[in-house]
């Protein structure tokens, strides 16, 4: 039985963006963290909501395991996110609702609790970035119910594009059944090699699925500095001239995000 749709008069979560793909390893966390880094560098406050039970983005943002997570209020049915917010070690401008393995307990059914939880604090941020798990289960659906915009991260490879149609179907299903304010904000290409005919073919294939206009520019290049930044738990912007191109890419992508949330 389909869940009751959210009423049209319910205030849309204009600032909330779900970053998703059902495939792991395509760069959802790298993208979320790069956008948060660019936002803080521009002097903008953002909230990162880590819905992945592996809690990778939380760890990179300086949140230690066992210090509480977004699972706590969701499991308790609390509508107040404030007591569960944690400050990132990256910047006073980045707050985190951390992930934890306890989120696995929420994969069993449809939930609108996340929307209410984020709604209790979203006015304090320029954007809310939800880092979704690598699945299309209840956690990702909860993120789409909470979000105004879906941002799909794709690697231009044969494996990277597998299941992209399923992602589009889930976005459509949540829009139809639960969140009429949801829209596809765009598709971000990650780990794009400088020269690759295979990547070009896969990008053309992706454009036939989602339309060329939906694919954001610039794409995120394939660079070792991203792995280094994750391992060191540092924002990409802290690398200065060593990361000139990645920083410029994420600054431009952040401006695209600002265009979405300020429409």
N, C-alpha and C positions, 0 to 999 in steps of 0.2 A: 504493500500500500504506500503510495507516494506521500511524503510529508506535507503538512499544511504549508502553503506558500506564505512567505513573509508579507504582511500587508503593505500595499503601495504607500500608505502614509508613513511607514516606518522610515526614519531619516537615513538616506543612503550613506554608506561608509566611504565617502569620497576619497579619504586619505589612505585607504587600506588596499594593499596590493599583495596578492598571493603569487609567490614565485614557485613554479611547479614544473614537473615532468614526471611521468611514471618510471622512467629509467634512472637508475643511479649512476653517478659518475659523470654526468653531463655538465656539472658546474653550477647547480642551483645555489649552493652555499657560497661559492666563489663570487657569483653575481650579487647575491644579497650583501655580502661583506664589502664588495667593491662599491656598491651604491651607498652603503652606510658610511664608508670612508669618505666618499666624495661629498656626501651631505654634511658631515661634520667639518670637513675642510672648507666648505662654503658657509659655515656658521649656522647650519640648519639642524634642528632637533629631530631625531628619528627614533622610532621604537622598532626593535627587531624581535619578532615573535618566532621562537624556534619550536616548530611542531614535529621535528624529527626526533624519534626516540634515541638516536645516536648522539644527538646534541652537539654536533660538530661546530656549528656557528657559535653556540654559547661558549664552548671551550676556547675557540679562537678569540672571542671577544673578552676573554679573561674571567669567565664565570667558572668557578670550580664545581665539580660534581658534588651532589649532596647538600647544596645550599638552598634548595627549594626550586620549584619549576612551575611552568604554566599548567602542568598536570594537576597540581594541588587544588587550585580553585575550580578547575573543570570537573574534577572528581567530586568535590564537595558541593558543587552547584552554586558557588559564590558568583556574584555579579560584579565584584569589585576587584579590579586588577592592581590598583595602587599598592596594596601591602606586599604584592609579589614581584614588583619591579625591582630590577637590580641594575646598578650603574656599570657600564662597560669600563674596562681599564683603558680603552682606546681614547675616550673623550667624555667629558661631562655632558656632551650633546647626544650621546647614544645610550639609550636605556634598553634593557633586555628582559623579555619574559622567557626564561631559559627552558630548554628541553630537558628530558630525562627519560630513562627506560620506562617509567610509569605511564608514559603516554600510550604505550601498547595496550593498556587496559581500556582505552577509549576507541579502539578500532572496531568495537562490536556493534555499534549502532549510530544512527544519524543524530547529530547534536547541533543546536543553535546557541549553545552556551558561549562559544568562543566569540560570536558576534556581540553578545551583550557585554562580555568581559572587555573586549577591545573598545567598545563604545563608551565604557566608563572612563577611559583615559585618552582617547584618540585626539581630543581637541587640543591637547598639549604638544602635539607633534606635527611637523610638516608632512610626514609620511609614516605609515606603519607598514613594515615589510615582513611578510610571513614566509619563512623558509619552510616549505612543505617537505614531507618525507617522500622517498622514491616509490610511490604507490598511488593508486587512485581510490584508496579506501576511505574510511570515515574521517580520518584526520584531514586528508586533502579536501574532501567534500565540506568539512566544517570550515576550512580556510576559505573555500569559494563562497560559502554562505555568508561568511564574515566580510568578504572583500567586495569592492566595487570594480576592481580591475584584476584580470588574470594575466600574468606575465610568464610566458613559456620559454624555458631555456633549452636550447637544442645544440648538439654537437653535429657538424656537417659530415657525418659518416653513415655507412649503411646501418650499423647498429644504433647510432645516435638517433636516427629517424624512425626506428621501429617503435610502433605504438603511438606515433604522434596523432593519428586519426582517433585513437581511443581517448587521448587527452582532450581533443576538440569535442568529442561526444559527451564527455563528462561535464565540460564547461556548459555545453548546450543543455544538458539534462538538469544541472543545478539552476541554470537561468530559468528553465521552464517550470520546474517543480518547487523551487525554494527561494530564489533570489532574482527577481526581475530587474534589479539594478546592475547585475553582473554583466561585464563585457570583456572581450579579449582586448587587453591593452596593447599587446604586441608580442613578438617573438624575438628573443635575443640569441644570436649565434655566438657560441663560445668555442674556444680552442680552434680558431680558424688559422690554418697554416698560411704562410706568406704566398706560396705558390702551390696549387694542387688542383689538377683537373678533376680528381675524384670529389674534392670538396665543392668545386663549382657545379658538378653534376648534382650533388646532393642538395645544394642550395636551390638549384632550379626545380628539383623535385619538391622541396619544401614549399617553394613559391606556388606550385600548382595546387598544393593542399590548402594553404592558409592565405594565399594571395601575396604578391610581391610587396604591396603597401603595408602589410602587417609585419614584415621583417624590419626590425629597427636597424638603423645605422648610427654609429659604427658597430661592427662586430668586435668581439673580444679576441685579441690575438693569442696564439699559443706561445707562452713565455714561461721560462723556468722561475722567474721572479715571483709568480703567484704561489707556487709551491713553497718557496722560501718564506714568503710572508705568512702563509698559514702555519708552517712549522715554527716560526718565531712568534706567532700570535701577535702580529703587528699589522696595522692598516697599510694598504698599498701606498697611500700618500706619504707615509713616513720615509719612503725610500728615495724621495726627491729625484735627482737626475738619473739615478739607476733605473727608474721606472717611468721615464718621461712619457712614453707612448701609452702604457696601461693607465696612467693617471689621466691623460687627456681623454682616453676612451671612456673611462668611468665618469669623468666630469661631464662629458657630452650626454652619456646615458642618464645621469642624474638630472640634467636639464630636461630630458624627455619625460622622466618621472614627474618632475615638477609641473610640466605642462599637463599631464594627466590629472594630477590631484588638485590643480588650481583652475580647472576649466569651469 
